[in-house]
Amino acid sequence: MTQQKNNNSIAIVTMIFLFAMISFVTNLAAPIGVIWKNQPALQGSNFLGMLGNMMNFLAYLFMGIPAGKMLTKIGYKKTALVAIAVGFFGVLIQTLSGVVGVGDELFGLPANFFVYLFGAFIAGFSVCMLNTVVNPMLNLLGGGGNKGNQFIQIGGTFNSLAGTLTPMFVGALIGEVTKDRIQSGEITMSNVNPVLFIAMGVFALAFIILSFVPIKDPSSSASSSSKVFEHSPWSFRHFVLGTVTIFIYVGIEVGIPGTLNFFLSDVTDKGAGLNPANAASIGGFVAGTYWFLMLVGRFLGSMIGGKVSSKHMLMTVSAIGIILVLSAIFAPKTVLTSMPVFTGSSFAMTQVPISALLLVLCGLCTSIMWGGIFNLAVEGLGKYTAAGSGIFMMMVVGGGVLPLIQNKVADIAGYMTSYWVIIAGLAFLLYYALIGSKNVNTDIPVD
Protein backbone atom coordinates (compact mmCIF):
# COMPACT_ATOMS: atom_id res chain seq x y z
CA MET A 1 0.00 0.00 0.00
CA THR A 2 2.84 2.37 0.95
CA GLN A 3 4.66 1.54 -2.29
CA GLN A 4 1.52 2.29 -4.33
CA LYS A 5 1.13 5.66 -2.57
CA ASN A 6 4.75 6.52 -3.32
CA ASN A 7 4.30 5.55 -6.96
CA ASN A 8 1.16 7.67 -7.19
CA SER A 9 2.93 10.63 -5.59
CA ILE A 10 5.78 10.44 -8.11
CA ALA A 11 3.33 10.13 -11.00
CA ILE A 12 1.25 13.06 -9.72
CA VAL A 13 4.29 15.33 -9.45
CA THR A 14 5.40 14.23 -12.92
CA MET A 15 2.00 14.98 -14.46
CA ILE A 16 1.87 18.38 -12.74
CA PHE A 17 5.23 19.23 -14.33
CA LEU A 18 3.86 18.08 -17.69
CA PHE A 19 0.86 20.33 -17.10
CA ALA A 20 3.36 23.17 -16.79
CA MET A 21 5.19 22.00 -19.93
CA ILE A 22 1.99 22.40 -21.97
CA SER A 23 2.06 26.12 -21.32
CA PHE A 24 5.86 26.35 -21.42
CA VAL A 25 6.12 24.90 -24.93
CA THR A 26 3.05 26.75 -26.24
CA ASN A 27 4.22 30.13 -24.95
CA LEU A 28 7.68 29.81 -26.52
CA ALA A 29 6.26 30.68 -29.94
CA ALA A 30 5.41 34.37 -29.52
CA PRO A 31 8.66 35.55 -27.85
CA ILE A 32 10.77 33.43 -30.21
CA GLY A 33 8.79 35.07 -33.01
CA VAL A 34 10.50 38.34 -31.99
CA ILE A 35 13.81 36.79 -33.10
CA TRP A 36 12.51 35.55 -36.43
CA LYS A 37 10.54 38.65 -37.44
CA ASN A 38 13.65 40.77 -36.91
CA GLN A 39 15.83 38.67 -39.22
CA PRO A 40 16.65 40.75 -42.35
CA ALA A 41 14.99 38.27 -44.73
CA LEU A 42 11.66 38.49 -42.86
CA GLN A 43 11.72 42.30 -42.98
CA GLY A 44 10.00 42.78 -39.62
CA SER A 45 6.86 40.88 -40.70
CA ASN A 46 4.62 40.22 -37.72
CA PHE A 47 2.68 37.71 -39.84
CA LEU A 48 5.81 35.60 -40.42
CA GLY A 49 6.91 36.07 -36.81
CA MET A 50 3.61 34.54 -35.66
CA LEU A 51 3.87 31.52 -37.98
CA GLY A 52 5.58 29.42 -35.30
CA ASN A 53 2.57 29.97 -33.06
CA MET A 54 0.31 29.02 -35.97
CA MET A 55 2.17 25.75 -36.57
CA ASN A 56 1.99 24.90 -32.88
CA PHE A 57 -1.78 25.26 -32.81
CA LEU A 58 -2.36 23.80 -36.26
CA ALA A 59 -1.35 20.43 -34.82
CA TYR A 60 -4.55 20.43 -32.75
CA LEU A 61 -6.64 20.31 -35.91
CA PHE A 62 -4.96 17.06 -36.96
CA MET A 63 -4.38 15.51 -33.53
CA GLY A 64 -7.44 16.48 -31.47
CA ILE A 65 -9.59 13.42 -32.17
CA PRO A 66 -6.72 10.91 -32.79
CA ALA A 67 -5.32 11.81 -29.35
CA GLY A 68 -8.61 10.80 -27.75
CA LYS A 69 -8.61 7.52 -29.69
CA MET A 70 -5.02 6.84 -28.56
CA LEU A 71 -6.12 7.28 -24.97
CA THR A 72 -8.82 4.65 -25.46
CA LYS A 73 -6.63 2.22 -27.41
CA ILE A 74 -3.25 2.26 -25.62
CA GLY A 75 -4.16 3.80 -22.25
CA TYR A 76 -3.12 6.82 -20.21
CA LYS A 77 0.49 5.92 -19.49
CA LYS A 78 1.50 4.95 -23.03
CA THR A 79 -0.27 7.98 -24.51
CA ALA A 80 1.59 10.22 -22.05
CA LEU A 81 4.92 8.56 -22.92
CA VAL A 82 4.31 9.02 -26.65
CA ALA A 83 3.39 12.67 -26.04
CA ILE A 84 6.54 13.28 -23.99
CA ALA A 85 8.78 11.65 -26.64
CA VAL A 86 7.16 13.69 -29.43
CA GLY A 87 7.58 16.85 -27.34
CA PHE A 88 11.28 16.16 -26.82
CA PHE A 89 11.91 15.80 -30.55
CA GLY A 90 9.76 18.83 -31.36
CA VAL A 91 11.86 21.05 -29.09
CA LEU A 92 15.05 19.40 -30.37
CA ILE A 93 14.16 20.28 -33.96
CA GLN A 94 13.52 23.89 -32.90
CA THR A 95 16.96 23.91 -31.28
CA LEU A 96 18.54 22.53 -34.47
CA SER A 97 17.05 25.44 -36.44
CA GLY A 98 19.90 27.49 -34.99
CA VAL A 99 22.35 25.20 -36.80
CA VAL A 100 20.65 23.39 -39.73
CA GLY A 101 20.11 25.43 -42.88
CA VAL A 102 21.75 28.58 -41.55
CA GLY A 103 22.82 30.78 -44.46
CA ASP A 104 20.66 28.92 -47.00
CA GLU A 105 17.41 30.15 -48.54
CA LEU A 106 14.12 28.44 -49.38
CA PHE A 107 11.30 30.32 -51.11
CA GLY A 108 13.14 33.55 -50.41
CA LEU A 109 13.25 32.93 -46.66
CA PRO A 110 15.97 31.48 -44.39
CA ALA A 111 15.98 27.68 -44.72
CA ASN A 112 16.41 27.27 -40.97
CA PHE A 113 13.15 29.19 -40.46
CA PHE A 114 11.32 26.23 -42.01
CA VAL A 115 13.23 23.86 -39.71
CA TYR A 116 11.92 25.89 -36.77
CA LEU A 117 8.34 25.82 -38.10
CA PHE A 118 8.52 22.05 -38.49
CA GLY A 119 9.74 21.73 -34.91
CA ALA A 120 6.91 23.96 -33.68
CA PHE A 121 4.40 21.75 -35.54
CA ILE A 122 5.82 18.56 -33.99
CA ALA A 123 5.79 20.17 -30.53
CA GLY A 124 2.15 21.04 -31.16
CA PHE A 125 1.32 17.34 -31.57
CA SER A 126 2.87 16.72 -28.15
CA VAL A 127 0.99 19.55 -26.47
CA CYS A 128 -2.30 18.35 -27.93
CA MET A 129 -1.73 14.79 -26.68
CA LEU A 130 -0.64 16.05 -23.27
CA ASN A 131 -3.76 18.22 -23.02
CA THR A 132 -5.85 15.13 -23.77
CA VAL A 133 -4.18 12.90 -21.19
CA VAL A 134 -3.01 15.11 -18.31
CA ASN A 135 -6.41 16.25 -16.99
CA PRO A 136 -8.04 12.79 -16.79
CA MET A 137 -4.77 11.23 -15.59
CA LEU A 138 -4.46 13.64 -12.65
CA ASN A 139 -8.10 13.00 -11.82
CA LEU A 140 -7.44 9.24 -11.96
CA LEU A 141 -4.34 9.45 -9.76
CA GLY A 142 -6.26 11.52 -7.26
CA GLY A 143 -9.01 8.93 -7.10
CA GLY A 144 -11.57 11.18 -8.72
CA GLY A 145 -14.00 13.42 -6.87
CA ASN A 146 -12.79 16.46 -4.96
CA LYS A 147 -9.26 15.10 -4.59
CA GLY A 148 -8.92 14.54 -8.32
CA ASN A 149 -10.26 18.02 -9.01
CA GLN A 150 -7.78 19.45 -6.50
CA PHE A 151 -4.86 17.90 -8.39
CA ILE A 152 -6.19 19.31 -11.67
CA GLN A 153 -6.40 22.78 -10.12
CA ILE A 154 -2.82 22.48 -8.83
CA GLY A 155 -1.73 21.42 -12.31
CA GLY A 156 -3.57 24.40 -13.77
CA THR A 157 -1.69 26.72 -11.40
CA PHE A 158 1.68 25.37 -12.59
CA ASN A 159 0.42 25.68 -16.16
CA SER A 160 -0.28 29.39 -15.64
CA LEU A 161 3.01 29.89 -13.80
CA ALA A 162 4.94 28.43 -16.75
CA GLY A 163 2.98 30.67 -19.11
CA THR A 164 4.00 33.64 -16.98
CA LEU A 165 7.72 32.84 -16.85
CA THR A 166 8.32 31.71 -20.45
CA PRO A 167 8.02 35.07 -22.29
CA MET A 168 9.90 36.78 -19.45
CA PHE A 169 12.78 34.32 -19.67
CA VAL A 170 13.00 34.46 -23.47
CA GLY A 171 12.82 38.25 -23.47
CA ALA A 172 15.69 38.46 -21.00
CA LEU A 173 17.80 36.07 -23.11
CA ILE A 174 17.20 38.01 -26.34
CA GLY A 175 18.30 41.25 -24.73
CA GLU A 176 18.90 44.31 -26.86
CA VAL A 177 17.12 44.23 -30.21
CA THR A 178 18.83 46.58 -32.63
CA LYS A 179 19.34 46.53 -36.38
CA ASP A 180 23.12 46.19 -35.99
CA ARG A 181 22.85 43.19 -33.65
CA ILE A 182 20.34 41.46 -35.93
CA GLN A 183 22.32 41.98 -39.15
CA SER A 184 25.55 40.91 -37.48
CA GLY A 185 23.91 37.65 -36.47
CA GLU A 186 24.12 38.31 -32.72
CA ILE A 187 20.41 37.62 -32.23
CA THR A 188 19.56 34.10 -33.42
CA MET A 189 17.78 30.98 -32.16
CA SER A 190 20.94 30.10 -30.24
CA ASN A 191 20.07 32.96 -27.86
CA VAL A 192 17.19 30.93 -26.45
CA ASN A 193 19.04 27.60 -26.26
CA PRO A 194 18.97 27.62 -22.42
CA VAL A 195 15.15 27.63 -22.49
CA LEU A 196 15.01 24.87 -25.09
CA PHE A 197 17.56 22.76 -23.19
CA ILE A 198 15.45 23.08 -20.03
CA ALA A 199 12.37 21.94 -21.97
CA MET A 200 14.17 18.90 -23.39
CA GLY A 201 15.58 18.07 -19.96
CA VAL A 202 12.14 18.12 -18.34
CA PHE A 203 10.68 15.96 -21.14
CA ALA A 204 13.53 13.43 -20.84
CA LEU A 205 13.27 13.26 -17.04
CA ALA A 206 9.49 12.91 -17.17
CA PHE A 207 9.76 10.07 -19.71
CA ILE A 208 12.23 8.15 -17.51
CA ILE A 209 10.21 8.62 -14.33
CA LEU A 210 6.88 7.78 -15.91
CA SER A 211 8.35 4.64 -17.54
CA PHE A 212 9.02 3.14 -14.12
CA VAL A 213 5.82 4.20 -12.39
CA PRO A 214 2.98 1.64 -12.68
CA ILE A 215 -0.28 3.36 -13.60
CA LYS A 216 -3.48 1.38 -13.91
CA ASP A 217 -6.04 2.60 -16.43
CA PRO A 218 -9.62 2.88 -15.16
CA SER A 219 -11.67 -0.22 -15.89
CA SER A 220 -14.46 0.39 -18.35
CA SER A 221 -17.25 -1.58 -19.83
CA ALA A 222 -18.51 -0.99 -23.32
CA SER A 223 -17.55 2.55 -24.08
CA SER A 224 -20.24 4.92 -25.19
CA SER A 225 -17.86 6.05 -27.93
CA SER A 226 -18.23 2.64 -29.60
CA LYS A 227 -22.00 2.94 -29.82
CA VAL A 228 -23.82 4.33 -32.81
CA PHE A 229 -26.13 7.18 -31.90
CA GLU A 230 -28.97 8.62 -33.91
CA HIS A 231 -27.63 12.15 -33.52
CA SER A 232 -24.27 13.84 -32.80
CA PRO A 233 -23.04 16.96 -31.01
CA TRP A 234 -23.48 18.77 -34.35
CA SER A 235 -27.24 18.27 -33.97
CA PHE A 236 -27.25 20.93 -31.24
CA ARG A 237 -27.14 24.56 -32.38
CA HIS A 238 -25.68 25.84 -29.11
CA PHE A 239 -22.84 23.32 -29.40
CA VAL A 240 -22.09 24.32 -33.01
CA LEU A 241 -21.93 27.97 -31.97
CA GLY A 242 -19.88 26.89 -28.95
CA THR A 243 -17.20 25.35 -31.15
CA VAL A 244 -16.94 28.62 -33.08
CA THR A 245 -16.76 30.46 -29.76
CA ILE A 246 -13.94 28.29 -28.38
CA PHE A 247 -12.04 28.71 -31.69
CA ILE A 248 -12.32 32.48 -31.33
CA TYR A 249 -11.59 32.45 -27.59
CA VAL A 250 -8.25 30.65 -27.87
CA GLY A 251 -7.28 33.09 -30.63
CA ILE A 252 -8.13 36.01 -28.32
CA GLU A 253 -6.26 34.49 -25.40
CA VAL A 254 -3.07 34.03 -27.45
CA GLY A 255 -3.40 37.08 -29.72
CA ILE A 256 -3.61 39.71 -26.99
CA PRO A 257 -0.24 39.02 -25.28
CA GLY A 258 1.51 37.75 -28.42
CA THR A 259 0.87 40.91 -30.43
CA LEU A 260 1.55 43.05 -27.36
CA ASN A 261 4.97 41.41 -27.05
CA PHE A 262 5.70 42.27 -30.70
CA PHE A 263 4.47 45.86 -30.16
CA LEU A 264 6.67 46.52 -27.13
CA SER A 265 9.71 44.75 -28.61
CA ASP A 266 9.49 46.63 -31.92
CA VAL A 267 12.13 49.38 -31.92
CA THR A 268 10.97 50.87 -35.23
CA ASP A 269 8.50 53.75 -35.54
CA LYS A 270 5.63 51.21 -35.55
CA GLY A 271 6.47 50.00 -32.06
CA ALA A 272 5.95 51.39 -28.58
CA GLY A 273 9.04 53.56 -28.72
CA LEU A 274 10.90 51.80 -25.90
CA ASN A 275 14.67 51.84 -25.48
CA PRO A 276 16.18 49.21 -27.84
CA ALA A 277 18.52 48.16 -25.04
CA ASN A 278 15.69 46.57 -23.05
CA ALA A 279 12.61 46.59 -25.32
CA ALA A 280 12.60 42.78 -25.76
CA SER A 281 12.98 42.19 -22.02
CA ILE A 282 10.18 44.61 -21.21
CA GLY A 283 7.95 43.11 -23.92
CA GLY A 284 8.48 39.60 -22.60
CA PHE A 285 7.87 40.62 -19.00
CA VAL A 286 4.70 42.58 -19.78
CA ALA A 287 3.35 39.64 -21.81
CA GLY A 288 4.25 37.37 -18.90
CA THR A 289 2.27 39.62 -16.56
CA TYR A 290 -0.81 38.93 -18.71
CA TRP A 291 -0.39 35.20 -18.10
CA PHE A 292 0.16 35.86 -14.39
CA LEU A 293 -3.17 37.70 -14.25
CA MET A 294 -4.74 34.67 -15.94
CA LEU A 295 -3.46 32.62 -13.01
CA VAL A 296 -5.02 35.11 -10.58
CA GLY A 297 -8.26 35.12 -12.57
CA ARG A 298 -8.51 31.32 -12.51
CA PHE A 299 -8.03 31.32 -8.75
CA LEU A 300 -10.74 33.95 -8.28
CA GLY A 301 -12.99 32.19 -10.80
CA SER A 302 -12.75 28.93 -8.86
CA MET A 303 -13.95 30.76 -5.75
CA ILE A 304 -17.04 32.28 -7.35
CA GLY A 305 -17.76 29.58 -9.93
CA GLY A 306 -20.19 27.78 -7.65
CA LYS A 307 -22.19 30.95 -7.02
CA VAL A 308 -22.31 32.65 -10.43
CA SER A 309 -23.58 30.98 -13.61
CA SER A 310 -21.26 30.34 -16.56
CA LYS A 311 -23.53 32.50 -18.71
CA HIS A 312 -23.26 35.55 -16.45
CA MET A 313 -19.52 35.08 -15.94
CA LEU A 314 -18.86 34.87 -19.69
CA MET A 315 -21.18 37.80 -20.40
CA THR A 316 -19.45 39.99 -17.79
CA VAL A 317 -15.83 39.27 -18.73
CA SER A 318 -16.56 39.59 -22.47
CA ALA A 319 -18.10 43.05 -21.92
CA ILE A 320 -15.23 44.17 -19.68
CA GLY A 321 -12.73 42.81 -22.22
CA ILE A 322 -14.34 44.88 -24.99
CA ILE A 323 -14.08 48.03 -22.84
CA LEU A 324 -10.40 47.37 -22.01
CA VAL A 325 -9.36 46.63 -25.60
CA LEU A 326 -11.30 49.61 -26.99
CA SER A 327 -9.58 51.85 -24.45
CA ALA A 328 -6.20 50.43 -25.48
CA ILE A 329 -6.91 51.07 -29.18
CA PHE A 330 -7.83 54.71 -28.67
CA ALA A 331 -5.23 55.51 -25.99
CA PRO A 332 -2.41 57.65 -27.51
CA LYS A 333 0.98 55.94 -27.58
CA THR A 334 2.43 58.95 -25.80
CA VAL A 335 0.26 58.40 -22.70
CA LEU A 336 2.47 56.34 -20.37
CA THR A 337 2.06 54.49 -17.11
CA SER A 338 4.43 52.64 -14.80
CA MET A 339 4.62 48.85 -14.56
CA PRO A 340 7.04 46.67 -12.58
CA VAL A 341 9.16 44.89 -15.20
CA PHE A 342 12.54 43.22 -15.64
CA THR A 343 14.60 45.69 -17.65
CA GLY A 344 17.34 43.24 -18.61
CA SER A 345 19.50 43.66 -15.53
CA SER A 346 17.09 44.32 -12.65
CA PHE A 347 13.46 44.84 -11.70
CA ALA A 348 12.20 48.41 -11.82
CA MET A 349 9.10 50.51 -12.35
CA THR A 350 9.24 51.19 -16.09
CA GLN A 351 7.26 53.55 -18.29
CA VAL A 352 5.15 51.78 -20.94
CA PRO A 353 2.20 52.97 -23.03
CA ILE A 354 -1.01 52.80 -20.99
CA SER A 355 -2.49 50.62 -23.75
CA ALA A 356 -0.08 47.87 -22.63
CA LEU A 357 -1.48 47.92 -19.09
CA LEU A 358 -5.06 47.87 -20.40
CA LEU A 359 -4.31 44.82 -22.57
CA VAL A 360 -2.52 43.04 -19.73
CA LEU A 361 -5.62 43.46 -17.55
CA CYS A 362 -7.53 41.43 -20.15
CA GLY A 363 -5.79 38.38 -18.67
CA LEU A 364 -8.25 38.56 -15.77
CA CYS A 365 -11.09 38.30 -18.29
CA THR A 366 -9.75 35.55 -20.56
CA SER A 367 -8.74 33.40 -17.59
CA ILE A 368 -12.26 32.11 -16.93
CA MET A 369 -13.63 32.02 -20.47
CA TRP A 370 -12.66 28.45 -21.42
CA GLY A 371 -14.59 26.84 -18.56
CA GLY A 372 -17.63 29.02 -19.13
CA ILE A 373 -17.77 28.34 -22.87
CA PHE A 374 -17.25 24.61 -22.39
CA ASN A 375 -19.99 24.35 -19.78
CA LEU A 376 -22.47 26.28 -21.91
CA ALA A 377 -21.63 24.34 -25.08
CA VAL A 378 -22.04 20.85 -23.59
CA GLU A 379 -25.07 21.71 -21.47
CA GLY A 380 -27.83 19.24 -22.30
CA LEU A 381 -25.65 17.05 -24.57
CA GLY A 382 -25.83 14.01 -22.28
CA LYS A 383 -24.35 10.97 -24.03
CA TYR A 384 -22.91 13.20 -26.78
CA THR A 385 -20.64 15.09 -24.35
CA ALA A 386 -17.57 12.86 -24.88
CA ALA A 387 -17.67 13.32 -28.65
CA GLY A 388 -18.16 17.03 -28.13
CA SER A 389 -15.02 17.23 -25.98
CA GLY A 390 -12.91 15.77 -28.80
CA ILE A 391 -14.28 18.33 -31.25
CA PHE A 392 -13.48 21.10 -28.76
CA MET A 393 -9.85 20.00 -28.67
CA MET A 394 -9.65 20.41 -32.45
CA MET A 395 -11.00 23.95 -32.21
CA VAL A 396 -7.95 25.00 -30.18
CA VAL A 397 -6.43 25.60 -33.62
CA GLY A 398 -8.02 29.06 -33.33
CA GLY A 399 -5.04 29.97 -31.16
CA GLY A 400 -2.94 29.83 -34.31
CA VAL A 401 -5.35 31.23 -36.90
CA LEU A 402 -6.66 34.38 -35.19
CA PRO A 403 -3.26 35.72 -34.05
CA LEU A 404 -1.98 35.17 -37.59
CA ILE A 405 -4.86 37.25 -39.00
CA GLN A 406 -4.33 39.89 -36.31
CA ASN A 407 -0.64 40.23 -37.09
CA LYS A 408 -1.31 40.49 -40.82
CA VAL A 409 -3.52 43.45 -39.95
CA ALA A 410 -0.71 44.77 -37.73
CA ASP A 411 1.69 44.63 -40.71
CA ILE A 412 -0.74 46.61 -42.85
CA ALA A 413 -2.40 49.06 -40.46
CA GLY A 414 -0.43 49.03 -37.20
CA TYR A 415 -0.43 47.15 -33.91
CA MET A 416 -3.30 48.89 -32.14
CA THR A 417 -5.51 48.76 -35.24
CA SER A 418 -5.01 44.98 -35.28
CA TYR A 419 -6.83 44.74 -31.96
CA TRP A 420 -10.11 45.34 -33.80
CA VAL A 421 -9.78 41.63 -34.62
CA ILE A 422 -9.89 41.01 -30.87
CA ILE A 423 -12.89 43.33 -30.47
CA ALA A 424 -14.81 41.37 -33.14
CA GLY A 425 -13.96 38.12 -31.34
CA LEU A 426 -15.03 39.43 -27.93
CA ALA A 427 -18.29 40.69 -29.46
CA PHE A 428 -19.03 37.15 -30.69
CA LEU A 429 -18.28 35.77 -27.22
CA LEU A 430 -20.74 38.28 -25.75
CA TYR A 431 -23.36 37.24 -28.32
CA TYR A 432 -22.83 33.58 -27.40
CA ALA A 433 -23.24 34.29 -23.70
CA LEU A 434 -26.42 36.32 -24.25
CA ILE A 435 -28.16 34.39 -27.04
CA GLY A 436 -26.16 31.67 -28.79
CA SER A 437 -25.69 29.43 -25.74
CA LYS A 438 -29.41 28.67 -25.38
CA ASN A 439 -30.23 25.03 -26.09
CA VAL A 440 -33.02 25.09 -28.66
CA ASN A 441 -32.77 21.35 -29.46
CA THR A 442 -34.37 20.05 -26.27
CA ASP A 443 -36.42 17.52 -28.26
CA ILE A 444 -33.33 15.36 -29.01
CA PRO A 445 -33.04 12.42 -26.55
CA VAL A 446 -29.67 12.46 -24.73
CA ASP A 447 -30.05 9.65 -22.19
Secondary structure, 3 states (H helix, E strand, C coil): CHHHHHHHHHHHHHHHHHHHHHHHHHCCHHHHHHHHHCCHHHCCCHHHHCHHHHHHHHHHHHHHHHHHHHHHHHHHHHHHHHHHHHHHHHHHHHHHCCCCCCCCEECCEEHHHHHHHHHHHHHHHHHHHHHHHHHHHHHHHCCCHHHHHHHHHHHHHHHHHHHHHHHHHHHHHHCCCCHHHHHCCCCCHHHHHHHHHHHHHHHHHHHHHHHHCCCCCCCCCCCHHHCCCCCCHHHCHHHHHHHHHHHHHHHHHHHHHHHHHHHHHCCCCCCCCCCCCCHHHHHHHHHHHHHHHHHHHHHHHHHHCCCCCHHHHHHHHHHHHHHHHHHHHHCCCCCEEEEEEECCCCEEEEEEEHHHHHHHCHHHHHCCHHHHHHHHHHCCCHHHHHHHHHHHHHHHHHHHHHHHHHHHHHHHHCHHHHCHHHHHHHHHHHHHHHHHCCCCCCCCCCC
